[in-house]
Amino acid sequence: MAQAKMHHPVSWVIFAGMAALLLSQGVPVRSGDATFPKAMDNVTVRQGESATLRCSVDNRVTRVAWLNRSSILYAGNDKWCLDPRVVLLANTKTQYSIQIQDVDVYDEGPYTCSVQTDNHPKTSRVHLIVQVSPKITDISPDISINEGGNVSLTCIATGRPDPTITWRHISPKAVGFISEDEYLEITGITREQSGEYECSASNDVSAPVVQRVKVTVNYPPYISDAKSSGVPVGQKGILLCEASAVPSADFQWYKDDKRLAEGQKGLKVENKAFFSRLTFFNVSEQDYGNYTCVASNQLGNTNASMILYEETTTALTPWKGPGAVHDGNNGAWRRGGCAWLLLLPLAQLARQF
């Protein structure tokens, strides 16, 4: 902290100068009563907060000053430093206190309360500790790598005390902490290890800070579903081919080694990121046969065969026989109940009696 060029009584100059000289040279100062003067224990504050330094005194004191290392901050009521953040809070018979506002890391260090009684200087020290919230200063960019490659992710953070760094794989699903170090090494990465990785830096000064890195794992297509389909003549038919790949696969359809083109009469080819659909709007005899779906990207290709075959339907005929009843309204037969047929002979027997 810079010193102010101010006019002070000679006695103050001599006292403060002697205290600063002794401290700078490491010469021990007589302490006298071990409880006097008494400063606070170590003071811990967060960066940007205010730090109050208190020194307990009594009526034996004739001179008093606060020093930072060998620099005089205050001597009595007189300010010796130019730093506007340093202010005098109290100068009473029992307490001599200063405050450092908007504390920064360069304020950290020893502070000395120096007093004079009976022509003997005495001192008491307090250490100011400045805590700083964690901050991630460097992190790996998003990365794209082929399956089986090696990945090295870096996360550098600063703070006081030094922050703890942890890496976590959070998507597609969280799997917990996988590293407690600045560096995360993945050997022979698989497609299941793709997704977002989160770096967290924490030191209990404030909430942890986090940043994420996206890891894309490229792999060749893999056809997961391809089923044959039975369709009657004249009906709508669909063949579906599903494939997983990064980057997304390009799909092509073949029938007997002949490629099917989009817009071909009676056909529609619909390609999406993870599947392809081949639609027949009006299936004919010529449409039946073997079809091949080919999925490819920059890393390779694969194929699967399926069959579009004729599916016949069997017409159901009305059931006729004992108990069948013909519906006169629409000519259909239906099965009648048997109970009403028994009513006729019973009625005839009743008339005889």
Secondary structure, 3 states (H helix, E strand, C coil): CCECCCCCCHHHHHHHHHHHHHHHHCCCCCCCCCCCCEECCCEEEECCCCEEEEEECCCCCCEEEEEECCEEEEECCEECECCCCEEEEEECCCEEEEEECCCCHHHCEEEEEEEEECCEEEEEEEEEEEEEEEEEEEECCCEEEECCCCEEEEEEEEEECCCEEEEEECCCCCCCEEECCCEEEECCCCHHHCEEEEEEEECCCCCCEEEEEEEEEEEEEEEEEECCEEECCCCCEEEEEEEEEECCCEEEEEECCEEECCCCCCEEEEECCCEEEEEECCCCHHHCEEEEEEEEECCEEEEEEEEEEECCCCCCCCCCCCCEEEECCCCEEEECCCHHHHHHHHHHHHHHC
